[in-house]
Amino acid sequence: MKLLLTGAFKYSEEQIKILKLLGYEIIFVQDERVPLQIDVSDIDAVVCNGLFLYNDINQFKNLKFIQLTSAGLDRVPLNYINEHGISLYSAKGVYSIPMAEWAVLKILEIYKKSRQFYLAQHDHKWEKQRDLLELTDKTAAIIGFGDVGTEIAKRLRVFGVNVIGVGRRQIETQLVDEYYMINDIDEVLKKSDIVIFTLPLTEETHHLIDAKRIASMKDNGVLINVSRGGVIDEVALIDALQGGKFFGVALDVFEEEPLSADSQWWELDRVIVTPHNSFVSDKVNERLFELIMKNLK
């Protein structure tokens, strides 16, 4: 069987040998973001990220298996995959821990005003901040209670936070104080001090957080987005921030990536920007390869 690998995952020589021992003939292309200059009609399996954003899946006549290196499914043609009976696997669970750590870090950076201290240190100024907050007894809503949301909840509970989970299906868990279905999100947004978005981007969740919902959130609240930029109406969020809303906002994802050098996001005082980097850690390569191996077997 022919297995196409792309530069979306950095394979070691040993890992390539292991895949060959499974019986696969390996074809490797470094850049999946350009049209491939090879015949793909007899490829049986693919491990990729955004390959089908730049290459027509119809050309993969023999395709039976797709393993994504991303947790989301928004970069593949789901209708085609389902219609043709192609097995599809995401990297669900691989990045949950580093993403959860990132979310908690950013909440603490906002509550403890780390940016102001860093700027003062740079300018050699001894300036105290008198309006720092603590997490104890705050209410945090995790919108999208999957693997990432679960890991965030574990960590927030240690800080004495009241955790609200919001999801698309009813679940039983001891990690939250309250649980709501996604249809009841408006009630949750109004009473939460911290709102964290970890839900996938779909037709239903695109701009789920619009101007009206942003306005309903607490003026001194914190907003964290570690899911996909399209979940939030960015124009509405910028308008709200410029009007003085939110104690702080941390965004790892944006509707258009990478951000242009002249993007407004770089200059907003109460916004922390990171370049879709929250999933990175020293453990993810090992976890992802184990998952790839398991599914290819």
N, C-alpha and C positions, 0 to 999 in steps of 0.2 A: 504494500500500500504506500502511496506517496503522501508525505506529510510536508506541508508548506509552513515554515516558520518565518517570522518577521522580526525586525529589530525592536518591536514593542517589548520584547523580553530579552535581557542580556544573558545568553546561554554560555556556560563554561564548556570547555572541550569535553570534560567528563560527563556533563549533562547530555551533550549531543551523542556521546557514545552510548549512554543508557537508553536514549530514545531509539537508536539504531538496533539495540539488542531486543527491543520490543518487536522488531520486524519491519520498521518503517524505513523507506527510502527518503532521506531528508533533502528538501530543497529550501535554501535559505535566501531571503531578500532582506536587505537592511532597511530600506525606506519603503514603508507601505503606503505612504502619502502621495505616491505618484502612480500612474498607470504602469502595470507590470509589463516588462518586455519579454515575457516567456509564455509558452503555451500552458494554460492552466486547466485545460479541458479534462485532463486525467488526474487531477489532484483529488485525493480522497478525504483528506483532513487538513484543517488549518488552525494554527494558533496565532491570534492577531488581536489588534485593538480596533483601529479605524480603517482596516483594509477595504471594506465594502463601501466606504464613503468616497473612495477614489477609484474603485474597480468594480465593474459590473458583475454581480454575482451570477448572472445568467451564463457567463463564460465558464463558470466552474461546473461543467456538465455532470461530473461524477461525485460531487461533494456530498459527503455523508455526515461530517462532524465539524463543528466549530467550537473551539475553546477561546474565550475572550480573556484578555489580561486585565480587563476592567470589570468592576462590579455591576455597572449599569448595562442595560440592553438597548440604549437609545442610539447606538451607532451601527446597528445592523438592520436589514430589511426583514422584520419579524414575519410579515405576511408571507413573503416568499419562502422563508425558512420553514414555517409551519405547513404551507401547502406542499412542499417537496419532502417533508418528513426528515429534515436534517436535524441531527442531534445538536443542541445548543447548550453550552455551559458557560456561565459567567465565573468571575473570580470572587464570588460571594464569600464573605468571611475572611478573605486574605488580608484586607486592609483595615479591618474594623478597629483593631487596637490602636494603631498609630493615629487614625482619624479621631478616635475618642479622646486620646491624649491631647491632640491638637485642640479639640473643642474646649476641653477643660482649661488648657493653658491660656487660650484666648479670653475666656471668661475671667480668669484670674488677672490677666494682664489689664483688662478693661477695669475691673473692680479695684485693682491696686494701682492704676494709672502708671503703668510701667513706662509708657512712652514719655510722659512728662519727666520722669526721673532720668531716663536715658538722655533726653535733650539737655536737662540741667547738668548732668555729668559731662556731656560734651562741651558745654559752655563754662564748666568749672563753677557752677552756681550751687550754693547750699540752700535749697528751697524745699520746704516741707509742703506736703499735700494734705489738707485737712478734711477732704471729703471722700476718703476711701471707704469702700464698702466691704462687707464680709458675706460669705455664702450662707452662713447659718440661717435657717428658717426662710430662706428665699424659695420661691416656687419656679421651677424650671420645666418647661414643656418641650418634649422631644417629639417633633412632628415627623413621623415615619419610624415606627418602632421595629426595625429589623435588626440585623447583626450590629450595625454601627450604633443605633439607638440603644441597644441592650448594653453595649460596652460603656457608653456614656453614662447611662443610668447607674451602673455599678460604681463608677467613680464619683459621681455627684452625691450619691447617698452617703459616702464616707465623710463628706463635708457638711452633713446635716441639712441637705436640700430636700424640699418636698418635690418629688418628681411626678410629673404627669406624662403618661404615654399616649400618643395619638397614632392610630394605625388604620389600615384598610380592613382588617379582620379581627375578630375578638380573640384574645389570647388570655391565658392564665399565667401570671407572673408575680413574683414577690418583690420585684425590683422597682415597682411604682406605687405611689400612694393613691393615684387615680388613673383610670384608663378610659379614653373616649374613642369613638369611631371618628373617622376623618370628616364626616358630615357635620360633626359638632365642633369643628375647629374654632368657630367664632366665639363660642363660650370660653374656650381655653385661652385664646389669645388675649382676651380682656383681663384675665386675672393672673397672668404669668409675668414674673419679673425678668425671666430669661426665656427666649424662644430659640430652639435649635432645630434646623432643618436638615433631615437626613433621608428624605424620601426620594424615590426615583423620578426622573423627568418623563412624563407621558403626556398625551393629549389632555388628560384630566388635570394634571398638576401644573401644566404650563401657565405661568402667571397666577398660580393659586393665591399668592400673596399680592394682592392688588392695592391700589390707593386706599380703598375703603378699609381693608383689613389692616393695613399699616397704621391707619389713623386710629383704629380701635385698640391698638397695643399701648402699653403704658409709656408715657412720655419719657420716663427715666429708665426704661427697660433696656435690655441687651438683646441684640439679634445676632445669631451665628448661622452662617450657611456653609455646610460642608457637603452638600448634595450636588446640585446642578444650578448654574446661574439662572436658567430659564424658569425656575420655580417662583422667582420673585420678579415683579415688574420693577426693573432697575430705575427707570425714569421716575416712578412714584417714590421709590426709596430715596433717591437723591433729593427730590423735592422736600421730602419729610426731614431729612438730615439738615438741609439748608434752612429749614424752618425751626431748627433747634430740637427736633425729636431724637430720642434715644441717648442713653448714657454712653453707649458705645456699640459699635457694629464690627464684626469680624467676618471677612469673606475670603474663602479659598477658591471660589468658583464664580464665573461670570458668563453672561450670555455670549459674548464674543471673546475668545481667547486666542492668543495672548492679548492682554490689554495694550492698546496703543500708547505711545509715549505721552500723548496729549490727553489721555483719558482723565475725566474729572475725578475718578476714584483715587488717583494718587494724591490729590491735594485736600481731601476732606479730613478735617482735624480728628474727628471721632471714629474714623474708620481704619481698621487694620486690614491690609491687603497682603495675601500670600498667593504665589503663582501656581495654584492647583497642585499643591505640594504636600498636603496633609497626610496623604497615604504612604509617604516614604518612611522607611525604617530599615534597620539592619536585619530584620527578621522576614521581610515580605518576599524576598527572592526565594528563600527556602520554602516558605509556605506555598507560594505560587507554583513552584516546580513540583512539589509533592501533589498538588491538586491536578496539574497538567498530567502527570504520570498516572494518577488514579483514574482520571477520566479517559485517557487514551487506552489504558488497559481494558 
